[in-house]
Amino acid sequence: MKYLVRDKIFAIGDDYWIEDEQGRHAFLVDGKALRLRDTLELKDPAGRVQIVLRQKMFSLRDTMTVERDEKVLATVRRKRLSLLRNHYRITLVDGTELDVSGRILDREFTVEYDGELLAHISRQWFRVRDTYAVNVVRDDADPALMIAVAVCVIRMAERERED
């Protein structure tokens, strides 16, 4: 299942719909303004919060958390000892680790678990500028989590480039 995402969602304070392949509203991204740290909520079409993304305030390395039901679901960090600059590790609360690698800033990367592809993020499917797709490959992968991972690593890579 592919989800259409526009880079506009990175503007804190803006709201934006993420659509599925059929053009239906799948998730609403609610950028919370006037907060001390980056916070984005990913809501279902009925307005229920599915995922909350937060930048960790007091962390040695740039870190974001993915929360569900007010509990941390995953922590996103740039992989420390990697030859690839654009390599991130997502640690789920149960200890499971997901790897993200590729050209993050170009919106061409993958999310894998134990070498198996979970999602492919790409601009190649769209001609619209500043638009990319999150293609959730496995049926048992959580689409909201895959979108959240994509948003987190892109935000982190862009902040790293600015520093």
N, C-alpha and C positions, 0 to 999 in steps of 0.2 A: 504494500500500500504506500503510495507516495503522498506526501504532504507538502503543499506549496508554502514557502516561508519567504518573506521579504525582509531585507536588512533594516527596514524601518522600525522593526521591533526593538532595536537597540537603543532607541531614544526613550529615556526614562520619562514617564509621564504620558506617553502615547499608548493608545490601545490599538490592537491590530488583530484581525481574524486570520488564522491559519486555516487553509482549505484543504480538503481531500482531493483525490483525483477527479471526482465528479463535480468539483466546484462548490461542494457543500461546506458550511462552517463546521470545522472539527474542534478547534480550540481558539479561545480568545486569550491573547497575551495582554495582560494589564500591567503596565509599567508604573510602579508606585513612586510618585514624586514626593519630594520633601522628606526623604528618609536619609539617615546618616550613611547608609550603604546601599549599593545596588540591590534592588529587590524587584523581581518580576513574578507575577502569578500567571499560571497557565490554567485557564478555566474551560470546562466543557460548555457546549452551547446553552445549557440551562443556567449557567453562571456559577456552578459549583467548582471550587478550587480543586484542581487535580494535583498540581505541583507548584511549589514555591522555590524560586532560585534566589539565593542570597550570597553576596560576597562576604567572606569571613573577614572580620575587622582586624583582629590581632593575630596574624599568621606570618611566619617568616617568609613563606612563599605564597604567591598568589593562589588563593584557594576559594572555591565556591562550593556551597552545599545545595543539594537537591532534597527538598522536604516534601513529605506527603503526610497528611493528617497531623501536622505540627510535630512530626518526628523526622529526624534526618534519615533519608533513604540512601543517599550516596554523597561522597566527597569527590570533587574534581580537582586534580592537580596536574601541573606539567611534570612529566616524567623526568626525574633528576639525572640519571645516568644514561642518557640516550644519545646516540650519534645523530639522530634526527631532531632538528629543532622543534618541529611541530609534532610532538608525541606526548599524549596526555594519558593519564591513568585515572580511571573511575573506580573507586572502591565502594561497593555496596555495603550496607550495614551488616549483612551476613558474612562478609569477608570476600565475596566474589569480586573479581577484578575484571574490568573491561578495558581494552586498549583502543585508543583513538590515534590514528596516524594518517598522514597525507599532507596535502597543501591546504592548511586550515584557512589562511587568508584568501585563497582562491576559491574557497567553498568546494573543494574536491578532496574528500577524506572518507574514511571508513570507521565504523565502530565494530569491534570484534570481541568475542569471548572465546578464549582458549583456541585461537586460530580460526574460529568459525564466524563468518560474516553475519552481523545482526542488522546493520543499517549502512547505507551508502548515501553520503551527502554530496550533491552535485548541482552545478549550474547547467550542465550540458543538455538537460531536457527542456530548458527554457531560453527564449530569446529576450525576454523582458529583463531589463537591467536591474541589478540589485535584487534578483530573485533566485532562490535555489530550492531544491527539493530534498526532503528527508525521505528516502525510500526505505521503509522498514521491511526487510527481506524475510525474516523468520516470523511465522504466524504466532509463536509464543513470546515474541519480544513486545515489550510495553511501548506503544507509540508515544505516549506522553513522556516517558523517560528518555527515549531516543531523541525526541525533539529538544528536551531539556539539556541533554548532553551536548547536542550540536550548538545550542545557544550559548552554553557555558564556555565551551572551548573556543568559540569564535570571539566572545567577549574577552576572554583571557589573552588570546593571541593578539587581539587589537590593542589591549592595554600594554602588553609586553612590547609591541612595536613602537608605541608612543613613548615609552620610557627610555 
